[in-house]
Amino acid sequence: MNKPYQKPAQDEPVWWFVISAGDILVTDDKQIPHGYLSELPMPDLREYKTVFIGELRERHCYLVIADFGDTNFSAVGDFISVRELITKDDDALFAMAARAKQVADFLATHRFCGRCGARMQAVDWELAMHCHSCQHRCYPRISPCIIVAIRRNNQILLARGKRHPEGLYSVLAGFAEAGEALEQTLAREVMEEAGVNIKNPRYVGSQSWPFPNSLMVGFVADWAGGEVRIDPFELEEGGWFDINKLPRIPGEGTIAHKLIMRVKAEIDQERNSES
């Protein structure tokens, strides 16, 4: 069993996911540092918390937590937003980067016990923080969130959120509440945000979304009735768009883009079968 605080062997080429204030270190050619520690211009990592976080392409992956504004890694490259890795055609790499960011956030926010206030200590055999005062133990938080593309004939329902860039439209999304099944979350969120009913939900896939700790669970569903009434507290505008006349949508690599393309593929397939 791999322990979270084990150290890599000197002759072991590994992936180095260095996180500083939520940003990630990349080399000058925008790659995650990889290789033997002795061959990389890294600072002395004995001064940093290092955590084993898994494997990527049969190589071990390590999280290194750096301070905000740390310049000791400047010889390796620069820190960028983890979001910038989404554009790369490498889902596995983004997933590991997401894990690194979430683990770093977890360790930074669980130094003290939320139950009694005592200092917490890292568990050496699993990724957890433990309070020896009241025996409270915490694990990295994961917040499940549904994201759904809704189809009506040859149209798709898209909306622009309050935090979206001007002109960018996406599918609907929302967090699961305590005690809810995901099917219930789907129905509730769609009704709250758009005022419509849905039917025939189909699971498509999921994506870790470390902003800060979401797990996006993606569906496609069919419109079942109701007129669109956009929630003004969460959305700027929205409505039905012809699948071949889409506005600006989220880029490739995001699950939102994947869901929109799934709806387009369904419509194209039906059109082809009718011709």
N, C-alpha and C positions, 0 to 999 in steps of 0.2 A: 504494500500500500504506500502510495506517495503521500508524504506529509507536507502541509502547506509551507512550513518554514525550513524545509530541506534546502541545501545549497547545491548548485550544479557542480559537476566534476570539472577539473581544470581542462581536461581534454574533450569536453562535451560542447558541441555547437548547439546553441539554443536561441530562441526568440526572446528579445528584451522589450517588454512593454513598459516604458517609463512614463509615469503619469505625474503631472504637476498641475495642481489646481484644476483638475478636470481635463486638461489638454494632454496630448500624447506626443512623444518624441518620434520624429521621423528623420531619416538621413536627407542629404541634399537632393537625392533623386526621389524623395517622398516615399521611401520604403521603411518598414519597421526594422530596426537594427537586428541583425541575425549573424551568429557566428561564435567563434571562440572569444571569451572575455579578454584573453591576452592579446588578441589581434584587433580589438576595438578601442578607440580612445575614450574609454569610460573613466570616470573618477573611481576612487576606492569605494567599492560598494559595501564594504564593511560599515560604512557610515550611514547606510540607508537600510530601510526595511525592505526586504526582498521576500516575495511570496510566490510559491509554485502555484500556477493557476490552470495547468492542463497541458495538452499536447496539440500541436498543429503540424500536419504533414510529417508525423513520426518524430518530431522534435519537441523537447520540453519547452514550455513557455513560462517566463518569470515576470512578475510584476515588480517594478522598482518604484517606490514612492518618493518623489522629490518635492522639495519645498517650492512655494510660489516664488517665481523669479530666480530660481536656481540657475546659475550660469556655468556650473561645472560640466554640463553636458553639451556645451556649445561646439566642441570639437566633433561631436557626433552629428549634430544637425539642429533642427528647430522644433519647438513645440507648436502643434496645430490642434484645431478642434477635432475631436473624434468624428464629428459629422462629415469632415472632408474625406474620410475613408469610405463613406457610403458610395461615392461615385465610382470606386474601383470595382472591377468585375471579379470580386473575391469575397463571397459571403462568409466563408470560414474565417478569413482574416478579420473581417469586421466584427464577427461574433466574438472572437477572442479579445479584440480591442475593447468591445463593449463589456466583456467580463472583467477585464483589467480595470476599467473606469469604475464599474460598480463595486468591485472589491475595495478599491482605494477609497471610494466614498463611504463604504460601510466601516472600514477601519477608522476613518477620520471622525465619524459621527457616533462611534460606540466606545469611546475611551472611558466614559463613565456610565454607570448603571442607571437606566431609566426608572428603576423601581426604588432603589435606596440611595443612589447618588455616589456610591463608592467607586473607586477606580476599577475598571475591568481589565482582565488579562487575556491574552490570546491563548486559545487551546492549541496544543502542539500537534494533535493527531487529526484534527478536522478544522475546517474554516469556520470558526466561531469565536465569540468573545464571551468570557465567563466572569461572573461576579462571585468571588469567594465569600462575600459578606452575607448575601441573601440567596446564593445559589441560582440566580437568574442567568440564563444563557440566551444569547442572541445569535442569529444567523443572518447572512445577507438578505436584505429585503427584496422581494420581487412583487411588483404590482401588476396583476393581470388587467389587460385593457383590450376591449374588442375594437376591431376596425372593419368596416363593412362597405362593400360596393353594392348599391341597390340599382336594379335594372327595371325599366318599364319599357317593354317592346324594344325599340332600337335606341333607347335613351338611357343615360346613367345620371344618378343624382350626385351632384358635386356642390361643395360649399367652400366659402373662404372664411377661415377662422380669424379671430381678432389678432393673432400673432403671426399670421401668414404674410409673406411679402405681397406687395400690391400686385394683383393680377394672378396670383397662384390659387388654384382651386384643388381640393382634395376630397376624399371620401370621408364619411362620418366615423368618429371614434369616441370612446369614452371608457372610463374605469368601471370595473366590476365592483359592486358594493358588497358589504358583508352579508353572507347568507345567500347570495345570488348564484344561480347557475348561469353559464355564459349565454344560453338561449334567452334567459330572462333579461340579461344585460343588453343583448341585442335589441329586443323589443322596446325596452325602456329608453335606452339612449336615442334610438331612432325617433321615437315618439317625442321625447323631450327636445331634441335638436331640430327636427324637421316636420313633426306633426303628421307623419304617415305611418301606416301599418305595413308589415312585411310578412312574407311567407317563404317556404322552401329554402331555408338557410343552408349553404354548402360550405363546409370548412375547406380552406385553400392552403393555409400555412401560417407560420408564426415567425416573429423576428424579435430578437432582443433589442430594446430601445433604451439605451442607458442615459436618459435625460429626465429624471435621474435613474430610474430603476424599473422601467415598464417592460412587460412582456406583451407584445402586440399579437393578438390572436385574430387572424384574418378570415373573413367570410365573404361570400357573394350571396345575395338574397334577391328575391323578386318583390316588386311593389304589390301590395294587396289592397290598397285603398287609401283615400284621404288626400287632401290638398296640401301642398308644401307650405308650412308656416315656420320660417326660420327663427330660432331662438336668438333674440337680439343681444342677450347677455354673453353668448359664446361665439356667435357667428356674425360676420358682416353682411353676407348675402349668399344666396344659393338657389339652385333650381335644376331642372332637367336639361341635359345637353345631349345633342345627337352624338353618337359614338364616333362619327367621322368628322365632327366639327368641335373638337375639344378645345377648351382654353389651355392655358399653361397649367401643367400638372406636375406633381412631384417626380423627381428624376429616377432613372434606373438605379436599382439597388435598394430602393425603399419598398416596403410591403404595399404601400398605397399604390405605387406604380404597377406592381404585380397584379393587384386586384383589378385595377382599371383595364389592364391588358387581358386579364381573364374574361372579363365581360365582353370586351371587343372580340376575343377569339370565339366565344359562344355565339355572338351575333353573326360573325362572319361565317361560322360553320353552318348555321341555320340558313343563311342566305345562299350559300353554295349548294346545300342539299335541295333547295327549292328551285334552283335554276337548271 
